Amino acid sequence: MAEIIDGYTLVLVGRLALSFQRYPESEAGLGATPRSHGALPVALTALGRAILPLAAGEAMWIGLSPAWEGAQCRVAWAPLKKSTADCRLPRLLVSSFRPIFGLRSANGQFSALIRETSSHGAVPCSGVIMLAVATDSAERERLQIQFIDPRAFEAQSGRAAPGPLSPGDAYGGWHLP
């Protein structure tokens, strides 16, 4: 069963840790790894469902890593809504840190993880469905993660959403949660 550790890290099947890192939408798809402007809080709302705040003008990437040394997990993910339904279903084995920057369509076009886009070429994404399967047991878990407006996140979770992005918030070499 999914659990939240430290308010920012989501753990699936007891083996896979997910963190959600925000950055300015203008940096999406530029080829380089976007610098994180901080981890986004995440909240469980019901069995198999989670929410996180993603403001207009922001994009995010998902950091996948083993929840403990030696843990391995197979992961697949897909868009939550049909607007990006032509995306290929990525699958990978997570035994060390792996970032997810977005989804690729069947024709190879990249779509960053952006809830409400301000650019004309970007495809909005309202969330993702993650499927995690343990490699050493029959455990598997499916979780819908919805990206919502920060005010809605505060109302539904009772937790504070981060403030607007600032250039000074960018990752500067310290350990991220």
Residue frames relative to the residue before (quaternion, step in Angstrom):
aa qw qx qy qz dx dy dz
M 1.0000 0.0000 0.0000 0.0000 0.00 0.00 0.00
A 0.5486 -0.6339 0.4394 0.3226 3.57 -0.95 0.92
E 0.0057 0.7801 -0.6257 -0.0023 3.53 -1.14 0.70
I 0.3544 -0.7080 0.5755 0.2048 3.53 -1.26 0.59
I 0.1010 -0.7652 0.6343 0.0442 3.55 -0.94 0.95
D 0.8638 0.0610 -0.0984 0.4903 3.59 -0.92 0.98
G 0.5981 -0.6050 0.3454 0.3962 3.61 1.24 0.26
Y 0.7606 0.3566 -0.1727 0.5143 3.58 1.28 -0.32
T 0.7259 0.3883 -0.2210 0.5229 3.60 1.19 -0.39
L 0.1922 -0.7712 0.6028 0.0709 3.53 -0.84 1.08
V 0.1284 -0.7965 0.5880 0.0579 3.61 -0.83 0.95
L 0.1215 -0.7826 0.6095 0.0360 3.55 -0.89 1.04
V 0.8573 0.0405 -0.1102 0.5013 3.57 -1.13 0.83
G 0.6024 -0.6092 0.3426 0.3855 3.58 1.13 0.61
R 0.7180 0.4523 -0.2312 0.4759 3.59 1.28 0.00
L 0.7592 0.3579 -0.1755 0.5145 3.59 1.11 -0.66
A 0.1455 -0.7804 0.6050 0.0619 3.58 -0.74 1.09
L 0.1085 -0.7837 0.6106 0.0350 3.57 -0.94 0.97
S 0.0280 -0.7552 0.6539 0.0362 3.56 -1.02 0.83
F 0.2843 -0.7679 0.5630 0.1123 3.53 -1.13 0.74
Q 0.0823 -0.8357 0.5424 -0.0251 3.57 -0.37 1.30
R 0.2431 -0.7967 0.5391 0.1249 3.59 -0.73 1.04
Y 0.0224 0.7708 -0.6362 0.0250 3.53 -1.30 0.50
P 0.6418 -0.5321 0.3605 0.4184 3.65 -1.17 0.31
E 0.5619 -0.6198 0.4344 0.3339 3.58 -0.95 0.87
S 0.6077 0.5913 -0.3501 0.3981 3.60 1.04 -0.72
E 0.6754 0.4762 -0.2907 0.4822 3.62 1.21 -0.39
A 0.4724 0.6992 -0.4292 0.3222 3.61 1.26 -0.10
G 0.8666 0.1549 -0.1120 0.4610 3.55 -1.04 0.84
L 0.4412 0.7132 -0.4516 0.3046 3.62 1.16 0.39
G 0.6268 -0.5626 0.3319 0.4248 3.59 1.26 0.05
A 0.7144 0.3787 -0.2407 0.5369 3.59 1.05 -0.69
T 0.5791 -0.5597 0.4519 0.3836 3.55 -1.22 0.44
P 0.3919 -0.7249 0.5045 0.2576 3.61 -0.66 1.01
R 0.4395 -0.6742 0.5196 0.2867 3.59 -1.00 0.80
S 0.4668 -0.6831 0.4906 0.2735 3.54 -0.91 0.93
H 0.2176 -0.7433 0.6188 0.1313 3.53 -1.16 0.73
G 0.7767 -0.3033 0.1367 0.5349 3.55 1.18 0.59
A 0.5248 -0.6247 0.4856 0.3139 3.51 -1.22 0.59
L 0.3620 -0.7102 0.5621 0.2203 3.54 -1.13 0.72
P 0.4556 -0.6508 0.5165 0.3195 3.60 -1.02 0.69
V 0.1512 -0.7681 0.6165 0.0838 3.54 -1.21 0.54
A 0.0846 -0.7937 0.6016 0.0305 3.58 -1.10 0.69
L 0.3676 -0.6876 0.5785 0.2398 3.55 -1.12 0.72
T 0.1917 -0.8120 0.5442 0.0883 3.59 -0.82 0.97
A 0.7729 -0.0636 0.0682 0.6276 3.57 1.16 -0.58
L 0.6851 -0.4443 0.3508 0.4584 3.56 -1.25 0.17
G 0.8441 0.1377 -0.1265 0.5024 3.57 -0.68 1.10
R 0.7169 0.3844 -0.2501 0.5252 3.61 1.25 0.24
A 0.0090 -0.7717 0.6355 -0.0212 3.53 -1.13 0.83
I 0.1958 -0.7580 0.6101 0.1216 3.55 -1.30 0.44
L 0.0153 0.7651 -0.6427 -0.0360 3.52 -1.30 0.43
P 0.4789 -0.6892 0.4652 0.2815 3.59 -1.10 0.72
L 0.0716 0.7704 -0.6305 0.0611 3.56 -0.93 0.94
A 0.2825 -0.8027 0.5088 0.1303 3.56 -0.36 1.29
A 0.6255 -0.4951 0.4381 0.4145 3.54 -1.32 0.33
G 0.7773 0.3069 -0.2424 0.4928 3.59 -0.97 0.84
E 0.6649 0.4515 -0.3036 0.5118 3.58 1.30 0.04
A 0.1617 -0.7226 0.6620 0.1161 3.49 -1.30 0.60
M 0.1653 -0.7861 0.5829 0.1225 3.58 -1.23 0.14
W 0.1630 -0.7289 0.6446 0.1628 3.51 -1.34 0.28
I 0.3606 -0.7273 0.5523 0.1896 3.52 -1.22 0.62
G 0.2227 -0.7620 0.5964 0.1187 3.54 -0.86 1.01
L 0.1235 -0.7793 0.6126 0.0463 3.57 -0.77 1.09
S 0.1576 0.7797 -0.5967 0.1056 3.57 -0.91 0.85
P 0.6090 -0.5340 0.4164 0.4130 3.59 -1.21 0.38
A 0.4787 -0.6775 0.4799 0.2854 3.59 -0.99 0.81
W 0.7775 0.0337 -0.0293 0.6272 3.59 1.23 -0.40
E 0.6566 -0.5314 0.3558 0.3999 3.57 -1.16 0.57
G 0.7947 0.2688 -0.2323 0.4922 3.54 -0.85 1.03
A 0.5281 0.6269 -0.4201 0.3893 3.61 1.22 -0.23
Q 0.0483 -0.7702 0.6354 0.0260 3.54 -1.16 0.71
C 0.0023 -0.7920 0.6091 -0.0412 3.52 -1.14 0.69
R 0.2997 -0.7013 0.6090 0.2180 3.58 -1.11 0.66
V 0.0896 -0.8103 0.5791 -0.0089 3.56 -0.93 0.97
A 0.0080 -0.7367 0.6758 0.0230 3.52 -1.23 0.72
W 0.0294 -0.8013 0.5973 0.0134 3.58 -1.11 0.60
A 0.0744 -0.7771 0.6249 0.0066 3.52 -1.25 0.59
P 0.5948 -0.5549 0.4220 0.4003 3.61 -1.21 0.33
L 0.5376 -0.6398 0.4567 0.3049 3.55 -1.14 0.68
K 0.7856 0.2571 -0.1216 0.5495 3.60 1.02 -0.82
K 0.6407 -0.5775 0.3783 0.3359 3.52 -1.27 0.47
S 0.4857 0.6850 -0.4427 0.3144 3.65 1.16 -0.30
T 0.7607 0.2355 -0.1562 0.5844 3.59 1.19 -0.47
A 0.2543 0.8353 -0.4595 0.1628 3.57 1.23 0.52
D 0.6282 0.5369 -0.3628 0.4307 3.61 1.12 -0.34
C 0.4259 0.7110 -0.4595 0.3194 3.59 1.27 0.14
R 0.5118 -0.6130 0.5077 0.3234 3.51 -1.18 0.70
L 0.4252 -0.6817 0.5280 0.2752 3.58 -1.12 0.60
P 0.2236 -0.7971 0.5457 0.1299 3.61 -0.21 1.24
R 0.0453 -0.7683 0.6383 0.0144 3.54 -1.15 0.72
L 0.1252 0.7970 -0.5864 0.0730 3.54 -1.03 0.73
L 0.4297 -0.6430 0.5682 0.2812 3.50 -1.37 0.36
V 0.1595 -0.7864 0.5917 0.0772 3.58 -0.77 1.02
S 0.1236 0.7692 -0.6158 0.1172 3.55 -0.60 1.23
S 0.7369 0.1263 -0.1243 0.6523 3.55 1.41 0.01
F 0.7407 -0.4121 0.2687 0.4576 3.60 -1.25 0.14
R 0.0519 0.7721 -0.6303 0.0628 3.58 -0.99 0.96
P 0.2238 -0.7822 0.5636 0.1429 3.63 -0.72 0.97
I 0.1990 -0.7158 0.6527 0.1483 3.55 -1.27 0.58
F 0.1753 -0.8200 0.5407 0.0676 3.58 -0.56 1.16
G 0.7793 -0.1975 0.1499 0.5754 3.59 1.20 -0.34
L 0.5301 -0.5948 0.4971 0.3437 3.51 -1.28 -0.51
R 0.2465 -0.7388 0.6041 0.1684 3.56 -1.21 0.53
S 0.4296 -0.6913 0.5201 0.2590 3.54 -0.99 0.88
A 0.7087 -0.4433 0.3311 0.4377 3.55 -1.30 0.18
N 0.7135 0.4184 -0.2606 0.4979 3.62 1.11 -0.59
G 0.6362 -0.5867 0.3048 0.3977 3.61 1.28 0.26
Q 0.4782 0.6707 -0.4498 0.3453 3.63 1.22 -0.04
F 0.3640 -0.7501 0.5211 0.1825 3.56 -0.91 1.02
S 0.0507 -0.7583 0.6488 0.0373 3.57 -1.10 0.78
A 0.3377 -0.7409 0.5487 0.1894 3.57 -0.65 1.16
L 0.5327 -0.6008 0.4847 0.3469 3.57 -1.29 0.31
I 0.2078 0.7630 -0.5597 0.2478 3.56 0.03 1.42
R 0.3705 -0.7516 0.5030 0.2116 3.61 -0.65 1.09
E 0.7939 0.0234 0.0470 0.6058 3.55 0.81 -1.06
T 0.1959 -0.8433 0.4946 0.0760 3.54 -0.23 1.29
S 0.2759 -0.7474 0.5784 0.1752 3.54 -1.17 0.63
S 0.6555 0.4722 -0.3262 0.4908 3.60 1.24 -0.13
H 0.5710 -0.6495 0.3954 0.3094 3.54 -1.08 0.75
G 0.7106 0.4785 -0.2742 0.4368 3.63 1.01 -0.65
A 0.6100 0.5844 -0.3538 0.4015 3.59 1.16 -0.44
V 0.3170 -0.7229 0.5857 0.1840 3.54 -1.18 0.71
P 0.3798 -0.7320 0.5039 0.2569 3.62 -0.62 1.01
C 0.1440 -0.7640 0.6258 0.0622 3.55 -1.20 0.66
S 0.2781 -0.8052 0.5047 0.1401 3.58 -0.54 1.13
G 0.7825 -0.2055 0.1284 0.5735 3.57 1.26 -0.09
V 0.3346 -0.7229 0.5643 0.2171 3.54 -1.34 -0.06
I 0.3002 -0.6799 0.6305 0.2235 3.51 -1.36 0.35
M 0.1312 -0.7900 0.5973 0.0451 3.57 -0.74 1.08
L 0.0808 -0.7534 0.6506 0.0503 3.55 -1.07 0.81
A 0.0557 -0.7954 0.6033 -0.0164 3.56 -0.67 1.16
V 0.0550 -0.7874 0.6140 -0.0059 3.56 -0.93 0.97
A 0.4065 -0.7087 0.5236 0.2416 3.57 -0.76 1.07
T 0.4054 -0.7214 0.5066 0.2421 3.59 -1.03 0.75
D 0.7425 0.4069 -0.2182 0.4852 3.60 1.19 -0.44
S 0.7645 0.1967 -0.1562 0.5937 3.60 1.25 0.26
A 0.6139 -0.5547 0.4122 0.3815 3.57 -1.29 -0.06
E 0.3972 0.7372 -0.4726 0.2747 3.60 1.26 0.10
R 0.0947 0.7585 -0.6405 0.0732 3.51 -1.08 0.87
E 0.0521 -0.7993 0.5986 0.0031 3.53 -1.14 0.62
R 0.1619 -0.7580 0.6282 0.0672 3.53 -1.07 0.91
L 0.0196 0.8063 -0.5888 0.0535 3.56 -0.85 1.00
Q 0.2662 -0.7214 0.6189 0.1602 3.56 -1.02 0.91
I 0.0846 -0.7839 0.6148 0.0197 3.56 -0.80 1.05
Q 0.1300 -0.8182 0.5592 0.0300 3.56 -0.44 1.24
F 0.2921 -0.7238 0.6019 0.1686 3.56 -0.99 0.94
I 0.0165 0.8300 -0.5543 0.0598 3.59 -0.58 1.13
D 0.6788 -0.4624 0.3833 0.4225 3.54 -1.36 0.27
P 0.5797 -0.6187 0.3975 0.3509 3.63 -0.93 0.80
R 0.6446 0.5081 -0.3381 0.4605 3.65 0.97 -0.72
A 0.6411 0.5048 -0.3214 0.4805 3.59 1.02 -0.74
F 0.6121 0.5428 -0.3460 0.4594 3.59 1.05 -0.74
E 0.6627 0.5035 -0.3061 0.4621 3.59 0.90 -0.92
A 0.6698 0.5001 -0.3004 0.4594 3.59 0.93 -0.86
Q 0.7345 0.4359 -0.2448 0.4589 3.60 0.91 -0.87
S 0.7726 0.3677 -0.1913 0.4808 3.60 1.03 -0.74
G 0.3699 -0.7239 0.4969 0.3037 3.58 1.15 -0.59
R 0.6141 0.5277 -0.3395 0.4787 3.58 1.29 0.23
A 0.5358 -0.6258 0.4630 0.3271 3.56 -1.18 0.53
A 0.3220 -0.6980 0.6058 0.2052 3.53 -1.14 0.75
P 0.5684 -0.5905 0.4220 0.3875 3.62 -1.10 0.46
G 0.5482 -0.6133 0.4606 0.3334 3.56 -1.21 0.52
P 0.7451 -0.3825 0.2824 0.4678 3.57 -1.29 -0.07
L 0.5998 -0.5710 0.4281 0.3618 3.57 -1.21 0.58
S 0.0563 -0.7639 0.6426 0.0197 3.52 -1.18 0.70
P 0.5733 -0.6034 0.4106 0.3724 3.65 -0.93 0.73
G 0.6477 0.5355 -0.3165 0.4400 3.60 1.08 -0.63
D 0.5875 0.5918 -0.3645 0.4144 3.59 1.26 -0.22
A 0.4986 0.6936 -0.4225 0.3032 3.62 1.18 -0.42
Y 0.6317 -0.5619 0.4060 0.3469 3.52 -1.16 0.85
G 0.0921 -0.8360 0.5410 0.0060 3.54 -0.80 1.02
G 0.7681 -0.3828 0.1955 0.4746 3.59 1.13 0.54
W 0.5888 0.5548 -0.3868 0.4425 3.60 1.22 -0.09
H 0.6367 -0.5450 0.3934 0.3779 3.58 -1.26 0.39
L 0.3117 -0.7394 0.5697 0.1778 3.56 -0.92 0.96
P 0.5428 -0.6088 0.4472 0.3671 3.62 -1.11 0.53
